[in-house]
Amino acid sequence: MTYVVTVDICLPQGTPEMDPLQRAGAVALIEDGFDSVEAVEGPDGMEADLFDSIVAVHPAGALLKVFVDAPVLESAEEAVRSVVADLLERSQLLADWRIDRCEVELHPKLAQESLDAADGPDAPPADPAARKAHHAQRPTEDEDEEPYDPEAKAATVKAQMLTLSQNLKAFPPTVFGAPDNGETGETGGGGDGGAGPEPGRKAGGPEAGQEAGGPEAGQGGAQALQPEEVAPGAVTPEAIALAAGALLYATDILVDELFQDVQTLTQEDTTAANCDGPLWHFEDLPERYALQYDARFARRFLVTVIAMTTRFTDGSFQRPSCVAEELALKLLLTETHVTLETFGLLTADVAKALDAFADHVYEDSDHDWLYDGAMDDLTTAPLPGATSEAFKAWFTPFEENGYIHPSATGEPEQAA
């Protein structure tokens, strides 16, 4: 059976964060290490085959997704832990890195349900689409569990988003529609301050455990704009902070769902156009290229999303660096709206803040032409700008010194 093992590896405590050049070097070392391994012996002599891996390096370490064929889950986890530990030990530059997590992520209730009902009337549906819908349903409440309270859940999520907003260091409040009165930071990206109202707190959302910026990081943030200073019709500080935090909250969801799409396309060895299994997002990319969205493309796109959103939090993001990032940002904004709406948090003010954000980060709307049905009939007379957005150039930087993650470089096959 194929398992996807998630591995978190981190720098030693007290070590400065890696700069872009060091991150590129770490990617090369880790990928070279995996390339040298085809199979490894797990517990009790059971062999596991490593057939693919995704490496996403961030300033404090790396997130790995390793695809393994193994007889049982335990063998997959043990085999990957052994490979990663050996890889780190053999590399002088990575020798002090530590493995924080190495596991196959399973929802405990759904896993137990599948085991208990494997051959019974309550077995999950065989059809992939029906199974996805079945798993998306809220689990039945146990007698000893408290009833699901949507208002309490919404309040919890809102608090998490407000806390996460402090980590969005690349975008001051002016990007979300706050007036530029000289106290709210610069209008461009790359600022040191996040958009949230509470600096110095620890994130409590999907990225819990990351430290928010200290008091200095809050300078220029939404907290500098007091409610009584908000002009009529202007976006409120809370709406700005909620929009900023929702982007990071939705990032975690988007990345997780893209990982699932990569696994689906890898297992079926097909493209989004011919995939029988349900896909979260690759069916939402421009339809005319659906035959090109195979597992290789999906991995490159996933790494692009991770690299782009890492620049959100390290303060270096200014504009999307390539067409793939423009499309990734479009998916992220959609996911953000859906998440806020799901919890009843998408107020008119928050929607206005997100619209202001989109208007700021997109230099133009050329990428929208890729969704135009008229593009299907183009032969020798493309629309203006279409040449630079050809599929083969999706991962090519717009500017000579533009940053593209090393795992996403290399030209894909040209679309027909």
Helices and strands as residue ranges (DSSP letters): E 2-10, H 20-35, E 39-41, G 43-45, E 47-58, E 61-69, H 73-90, E 98-104, H 108-116, H 128-136, H 150-164, G 165-167, G 173-176, H 215-218, G 222-224, G 227-229, H 237-268, G 282-284, G 287-292, H 295-314, H 323-342, H 348-361, G 366-371, G 373-377, G 387-389, G 391-393, G 406-408
